[in-house]
Amino acid sequence: MLETTADPRRRIHATDGRGEAVRVTPAIVAAVAAGNAIEYFDFLAYAIFAIFIGKAYFPADSALNSLLVSLAVFGVGFLTRPIGGALFGIIGDVVGRRSALLWTLGLIALGSLGIALTPSYASIGLLAPIVVVACRLLQGLALGGEMGPSSAFLIEIAPPHRRGLYQGWQLASQGLGIALAGGAGLVISEILSPQELHAWGWRIPFVLSALLVPLMALLRRAMPETAVAHPPRGTASESSGLGVGAGIFAAATVVIAGGAVTAYLGLYMTTYALHTLKMPVQVALAATLVVGVVLFVFAMLAGAMCDRYGRRALMVWPRLLSVVLLVPAFEWLVRAPNALTLFSVSAGIAIINALSGGASLIAIPELFPPRTRSRGTGMIYALGVALFGGTAQFVATWLLHATHQATAPAWYVAGISLIAAIAALFLPETRGALPEHRDAGPGAPERRR
């Protein structure tokens, strides 16, 4: 069984709502991971079915313009993520991690169900895209609020020497959500005809996810609350805002932005295969399944490696590797557009994202003291993803047609990855530093460099 430490000197502990300490079981970790997976399934199903959604809600004078508008609306969902990160981060810090996570689960289900049930533009005209945009904003609000409380919870229930492994479930659960979305798309495309898929089949994943939300809510209601005992008055945590300097905050945001661009390039591979490489629908959707499975496996590996070797090296080296390999990988894919090359390149992108992105999602929550960990993590993640992740697929599609170079998305991601690697060098090494003690002031603990 997974256990929390019982050291009474620690001010962070898991409680059952009555203030009683509880044993942390695999089911408790599963409640966070499963709920997170469902939320990412909901949010990313839009990206996978962007071409079909564009035709349903955003008719245009060409398939390209319809796709661009659809991807722009995908990016709209990122506008509210910083708001969600701040709002639910505060709820997570003040009211509790569990309460915040229950709210985010309900909101993303409401947004997804709205997309699934909204009639097409042909049926209700301009009202259709307005409703879809509103639903995307709601989804973005919820998903932006998910990262902070869930990361804080996983960090706080973990033994100090296993924080990387526990927090590894954060990105691994995203991989699970991606794999489920890709798998659902693949199955639906196999069962339905192309006409049925374009007409209504793309709505099925949104309905299925909404049906699973009540189960996820029951799991989360059974979670203990990781509470912060009242800190001594006059400590650094009460007087210095979020508890980290502006430079660290900015560097961490750039690191997250680099991971977001890489992550959404991986998800873009389905659209890239369909729109640019003209590959079969089933092969293109299978690429998303590959990304999800690889991300799940290597995110857990990244967590274990972070516990053994530290966070910062893993944030930097895979990102530099992507700078060197991404463009040649895309050139190979363009010269030989088949299932093997598509799956290989997609898997490579997912491995880089899992290792470097997974390490950053472990290190960043550890930068903050307990009383601001939820909102600090949520704000950095939401800002980084909103600034670059939400526009990544739109920019990639625009670059393809502006430059007439099929490798243009790889150049874009390689450049962002280099900037993110440099930013990671400015973050401290947090392995071995007990974040619970950072409320004691800047001298405690000593952080490895």
Buried (B, 14 or more C-beta within 10 A) or exposed (E): EBEBBEEEEBBBBBBEEEEEEBEBEEEBBBBBBBBBBBBBBBBBBBBBBBBBBBBBBBBBEEEBEBBBBBBBBBBBBBBBBBBBBBBBBBBBBEBBBBBBBBBBBBBBBBBBBBBBEBEBBEEEEEEBBEBBBBBBBBBBBBBBBBBBBBBBBBBBBBBBEBBBBBBBBBBBBBBBBBBBBBBBBBBBBEEBEEEEBBBBBBBBBBEBBBEBBEEBBEBBEEBBBBBBEEBEEEBBBBEBEBBBEEEBBBBBBBBBBBBBBBBBBBBBBBBBBBBBBEBEBEBBBBBBBBBBBBBBBBBBBBBEBBBEEBBBBBBBBBBBBBBEBBBEBBEBBBEEBEBEBBBBBBBBBBBBBBBBBBBBBBBBBBBBBBBBBBBBBBBBBBBBBBBBBBBBBBBBBBBBEEEEBBBBBBBBBBBBBBBBBBBBEBBBBBBBBBBBBBBBEEEEBEBEE
